[in-house]
């Protein structure tokens, strides 16, 4: 292993993370301006426009790793790792950034968003399980299955249902249009931001693959940690800014909305664009199980007083630390809960 090469790729990952954050901020600002200009309904803004804005880095990672590098498992690792970071670290950051008693939630967040998000996790697990059952692929001690574009349509269809339910909740609301000074410039900066994010995320994906080869650790694990954190920073800043404005519902809603988009759209999009992909169900299932467990913990904490306190925030940080420690232990071959990685 060359130490200089390792430092080089770590530097690439750091720079790419910063560029991803800058591009995502520009993307979100342009998307908000265009949403105001065209008077888009709140449901469309929250579940489509803003979700794509804050989740486009994860979307790009899933598509690029599958299409350009044939590393579908890396894309899955990024999405699940990002989802775990989102559900543990971002609410904790929002709680500490909010007012003295933490960040406030409401029943819509607890009973609708969080539960639909768990449904999204279940749908993706079932999709992967169907791939293993009906389109198995030979593997060395690992359960592999080919996810076809037809199977990928299952989670995509569920996201359409999600958008429909959101629209039904606000269909009678009237949205006032706010004409933009220059619509063409807004579209221009939106396009520039998309290109910048794509280039930056490609740098993150290449870093994960290169670091995996240098350290003898699967790119899947680098994707679930380094790349996942790098692509999740835009979501973190969106939620922290909302918490500082004492908009706790927005801060928490961004977490569940973005995670739902990542699971139901980003992962299947990589499959559709590549025309199919092979998933390692043996390595994916334990991560999904961890994601479900952490989501239930956050769900329970939010339900107690419809808020997340500072003490509970530190508990979530500790849980994320344990998750990262587990992946480190897996990388060192001390445990083998992720076979085939």
Secondary structure, DSSP 8 states (H G I E B T S, - for coil): --HHHHHHHHHHHHHHHHHHHHHHHHHHHHHHHHHHHHT--HHHIIIIIHHHHHHHHHHHHHHHHHHTT--HHHHHHHHHHHHHHIIIIIHHHHHHHSBTTBEE--HIIIIIIHHHHHHHHHHHHHHHHHHHHHSEE--SSS-EEEE-HHHHHHHHHHHHHHHHHHHHHHTT--------S-HHHHHHHHHHHHHHHHHHHHHHHHHHHHHHHHHT--HHHHIIIIIHHHHHHHHHHHHHHHHHTT-HHHHHHHHHHHHHHIIIIIHHHHHHHHT-EEEEHHHHHHHHHHHHHHHHHHHHHHHHHSEE-HHHHHHHHHHHHHHHHHHHHHHTTS--SSTT-
